[in-house]
Amino acid sequence: MKIPPVKGTRDFYPADMAIRNWIIDGWKRVSIRNGFEEYDGPIFEYLKMYQIKSGEEIVEQLFSLTDRGGRELALRPEITPTLARMVNQQISSLPKPIKWFSVPRLCRAERPQKGRLREFFQWNIDIIGVDNVLADAEVIFCAVDYLQEVGLTPSDIVVKISSRKMLAALLLSIEVPDHELEGLYAILDKRSKVPADVFEEMLAEKLVDENKRKKILELMSVESIEQISKCLELNETAKASVDELNRLFELIGVMGADSFCQFDIGIVRGLAYYTGIVFEIYDKGSELRAIGGGGRYDDLLKQFGGLAIPATGFAMGDCVLGILLEEKGLLQKQLSKPQVDYFVAFTDEQFFENAIGITAKLRRAGLSANFDYKGAKLGKQLKQASEQNAKKCIIIGDEFKKNKLVVKDMATGRQEAVEVDKFFAELTR
């Protein structure tokens, strides 16, 4: 009986593993050069932790279990609650600002579809302790820095930016009750994801007042920050939020990432904990799900029993990113072909154990080395060396009786006999 993998999960064969490692290594490299330190946490946490952040409905979206001690646990669907818990535990001793990143394996009990799986890897970066839009700009720049490194350009992707704080102020100015904002955010977040008539129906179910609906539809159709003041009269909070957005775009320009970014009032982010700047990254044609997204969440640590500390961050999953890079032809172009430093061949079975010994010595010297297990003829061994993309091939034969190795450069075909001791004395990684 053949047992298939669980739906929504992936098997990583060596070729797939090479892609996964290439993506994750890039995430880590870019994080470190942008000043972030790596952290991680347990793969399961108390279920209550996710309920605090996202409400009771989160239970249906994750894999939960009750352990033998009767404790309600869950496999982590995200790492931000873990981050909040960890920071709260040592907040007094952690140097500020806190700039951390993580690349966790996450699990969500969702319906698998293109770009969305039940198990995936996610890049998370967060800045905690900076109450300044400069931190938001730095987070956005870090995301763009990685996407540029893998070959994506402004013609491939776009970072759409808005402000939850600004939107809240504008909605309150047209007399949408404060207690209705959270439910309205969830609807506004779907504006670009459903047909216009469906969106208007959803809005009508939420807001009975037709005049308010018209104002919201007019507001959601603006295409620039400047148009907002022409659409609605701004109160002090809205003005401050607009100024903050303008400053964000100025800083992004200073950082040289402005060609990737644009204002989009329709970026709302469905999660309730966002408090300020929010953004999402899409392929330019918006044919895929969001590549990543994030924003400011100044109240989250307080919700987990800590102090009110400003924070901002973002997350990017490997699924949509992998699809986009594949479609753009950037994966195979940049993935290095697997290569070994040396392939150790032998001309006769009598030299088989010598080949094993030389291979082991090369490996102890920090070099990758392989040999033939079956004792095939030399021609077939050289073919194996070529297939494994070996840089050089060591041939052990009659010359070995004179304490010499024949070393062949696989790129040029040139070969020479070198004394064994001299070879290893001059060996460099």
N, C-alpha and C positions, 0 to 999 in steps of 0.2 A: 504493500500500500504506500503510494507516494503522498507525502504530506506537503502541501503548498505553503508558502509564507502567508502570514496573516494579512488580510486585505488592508491596504494603506501603509504597509511597511516595505522596506527594500532590502534585498540582498546586495552586498557590496563585493562583487568579484574584483580581482586585482585591478582591472581597467577602471571600474567604478570607484574603487578605493583611491586610485591615483587622482581622480577628479575631486573627490571629497577632500583629500589631503591638500590639494592645490588651493581649493577655495578657503579652507580653514586656515592654512598657513598664511595666506594673504590677509585674512581678517586679523590674525594675531600680529603679523608684521606691521600693518597699518596702525593698529591700536597702540602698539608700543611706541612707534615713532611719533604718535600724536600725544604721548604722555600718559597713557592709560596703563594700569596695572591689572594683571589677571587674577580672578577669583573664581570659586566654584562652590557649590553646596550639594546637599544630598539629593538623590534622584526622586525621593518621595518625602513629603511633608505632611503635617496635619491638615486634613481637609478644611478645617475651620479657617486656616490662613487664606485660602483662595476665596472662601465665602465672604470674608471681611472685605476683600478687595473688589470682588465682582458680584456678590449677592448669591442667593440660593440657586439661581438658574445655572450657575457655573457647574453644578454637580452633573448635569446632563452632558456637559462638554468635555469632561475629563474622565480618566480611568481611576475610580476610587475603590477602596477595599477596607475591610475591617480585619485587623490583625488578631492574633491569638489572645492578646490582652484586651480585646474589645475596643481598641483605639481606631477611630476613623481616619484613614490616611488617603493620600492621592498621589499618583505619579505626577511629577511637575508638568503642567501645561505651559508654564512660563517661568522665568527666574526672577522677575522683579519683586514679588513678595519675599523670596529668599534674600534678595539684596537688602530689602527694607529691614527684615528681621536681623540680619547679620550686622548692619550698620547700627541699628538701635542697641544691640548687645554691647557694642564697644564704642559708642558715639563719643564719649569723653576722651578716649585715648587715640582716636583716629585723627591723623593730621588732615587739615582742611586746605584746599578743597579735596574731596574724595573723587578721584578719577579712576574708575574701575571698568574692566570689560570681562566678558565671559562668553564661552561658546558651548552652551549646554545642549544635550540631547533631550528633546521635549516630546511629550505624548499628549495628543488630544483626541477625544472620542468623537471625531467629526466624520461626515460623509466624504470619502476620498473623491477628489476631482483634480483636474489639471492644476498643478501648482499648489495643491493642498493635500497633505498626507496625514496619517495618524501618528507618525513618528518622523521627526526631522531634526536638523541642527539649526541653531539660531545664533547669530552674532548680536550681542548686547553691549552697548557702551552707555555709561551714565556719569554725569557730573553732579555731585551733591555738595551743597554748601555755597553756591554762587547765585546770589539774587540779582543777576544781571543778564541781559539778553546776549551778552558776549558768549556765555556758556552755551546757549542755544545755537548760536552761529558756529561755535567750535564743533558741536555735535554734528551739525549738518555738513560742515566742511570735512569732517572725518569720514562720513559716509561717501561723499563725493570723491574724496582722496582715494578710497579703495576702488570705487567704480571706474575712475579714470585709469588707475593702475592696471586694471584687467582689460582695458581697451575700449570702454564705453565712452561715448562722446555726447554733447548736447543734442545731437541729431538722433541719438538712441534712447536717451532717458530724460526725465524731467522731475525735479523736486518741487512738489506743489505745497505751498506754505500758506497758513492762515493763523488765526488766533481764537482760541476758545473764549478767552477773557473778553475780547472785542465782540464776538458774536453774542455772548451773554448780555453785555451792556446794550447792544443794539436791539435784541429781542425784548429786553426789559423796557426799553424806551418806547416800544410800540405796545406796551402793556400786556405782554405775555407774562402770566404769573410765575414767580420764581420756582414754585414747586412743580411746574410743568416743563421746566427747561430740560431736565434730564431725558424725559420721554421724547421731547421734540428733537434733541440732539440725535437720537437713534434714527429718527425719520430723515432728518437733514443729511445724515451720513450716507443714506441710500440714494440720494438725489442722482448721482452719476452712475448708479449701478442698476437702476430700473428705468423703464420707459417714462416719459414726461407725464402721461396721463395717469399712470399707476402711482407716481410720486404725488401728484395733486390729489388723488383719491386718499392716499395715506395721510396727507396733510389735513384734508377735510375731516377725516375721522378724528384727528387729534384736536383740531381747532375749528370750532363751529362758526366763529366770527369771520365772515367773508372779507371784511376790510383788512383784518390782521393777516389773513392768508395772502391777499394781494400784495401787501407790504413785504411779507416774507419772500414771496416769489420774485418781487422786484429786487429785493436785497440780494437774493441768491443768484441773480443774473448779472451782477456787476463784474467787470473784468479787470479792474485795477483798484488799488487802494484809494486813489484820488476820487473815484466815482462814488465811494461810500458816502461822503459828506453831501453829495448832490442828491443821493437817494433818501437819506434820513438826516434829521437834525441830531448832531452828536452831543451827548452829555459828557461830563468831565471824564468819567471812566472810559467811555468809548474813545474820546480824544487821546487819552493817555495810551490806550491800547494801539491806536493807529500810529501814534508817534513811535511806540515800541517796535511795531512792525517795520516802519520806515527805517529805524535805526538798525534793525536786524539785516535788512537788505543792503544797507550801507556797509556793514561789517563783512557780509558775505562778498561784497564787491572788493573790499580791501584784501580779502583772502584769495581773491581770484576765482571764486566758484560761482559768480553771479550768472554766467551763461547757462548754468544747469538749472537755475531756480526761477520760479514764477509765483506770483500771488494767485491763490485760488480760494475764494471764500467758501467753496463747497467742501473743503477739507475740514472735517469736524472731528473725526475719530470717535468711534462708537463707545469706547470705555468712559465711564463717568469720572475717573480720577484726574483727567487732564484739566489744567487750570490756566494755561496761557498759550504760548506758541505751540502749534501743532503742524506736522508735515507728513507727507507720504511721497514715496518715490515710485514712479511708473515708467514703463516703456513708453516711448513717445506716441505710439499709436493706441495706447491704452487697450491693447488686445489681451494682456495678461492681468492677473491679480497684482496688487501692490507688491513691489519688490521688497519694500521695507517702510517703516514709519515710526513716528514717535512724537515727543513733545514734552512740555513742562508739566510736572506733577508735584506741586509744592506741598500738598496736604497728605501725601501717601504715608510718609514715615510716622506722622502723627496718628493716622488711622491704625497703625500697628503698635500703638502704645508709646511712641517716642515723642521727640520734640518736633515742633513745626520748623522743618528745615527745607529750604529751596532745593529743588532737584529737577534735572532734565535728562533725557536720554532717548535712545532709539533702538530698534531691533530689525534685523534682516535675516530672513530664512534662506536656506540653501536651495529649496525646491524651485521657486520662481526664478531665482537668480540663475540656477543651472540651465533652465529651459531657455532663458533669454540669451545666455552666453553661447549655448549650442546653436540657436537660431541665427545668431550673428556670426557664427563661424569662429568664435574667439577661443573656444576650449582647445580644440585640436591644434590650433595655431600656436598656443602658448604652453601646452603641456609638454614637458620634456619627455622624450622617449626613454623608457627604462634602460639603464646602462650599468654594466659591471666594469670594474677597473681592469681585471685580469681574468682570462679563461686559461686554465692549466690543462694542456693536452699532453698526451704521451704516445710514443710511436709503437710501443709494444707492451703487452700485459705485464712484463717483468718490471716496468716502471710505474705501475698503477699506484702502489703505496707511496712511492716518491712523490707522485702528483698530489696525493691526499695530504702528505706532509707539507709540501710547498704551499698548497692552498690554505691550510691551517695557519701557516706562518704569515702569509699575506693578510689573512683576516685579523690575526693578532696585531698586525701593524696598522690596523684601521682601514684597510682597503677591502673593497668588495671583490670576491673571487669565487668562481665556480669551476667544476670539472665534470667529466662525463662519467656516469654511473655504470654504463654497460660495457665499456671497453671497446667502443666502436673503432673502425679504422680512422686513421688520422684525418682523412678528407672529411669524413662526417663530423669529427670533432671540431674541425675548423669551421664547418658550416654552422654548428651549434654556437661557436664563438661569435660568428657574424649575426646570427639570429638574436643572440642576447645583447647585441650592440656593444660587445666588449671593446674597450679602448686598445688593449694589447693582449696578445696570446703568448703564453710561455709554453714552449715545446720541449718536453723531456724525452731524450733519446740517447744515442751513443755518446753525444757530447757530455752527458751527465756523468759518465764514467770518468771523464777528465775534470769533474767538478765544475762543469759549465752548463748554463741554461741558454736556450735559444729564445730570444725575445723578439716577437713580431709585432710591428705597429700595424693595426688592422685598417687604419685609414690610408696609409701609404703603401702597405705591403712590404715595407723594408724590414729586414730582420738581421740580428747580429747575435753572436755568441758572447755571453758575459759570465765571468766567474761568479759562482753562487755567493760567496762572501762579499764580493764587491757589489753585486746587485743589491743585496739586502742592506749593505752599509750606506748605499746611495739612495735607497728607497725613500721617497717622500710621498706624502698623502696628496 
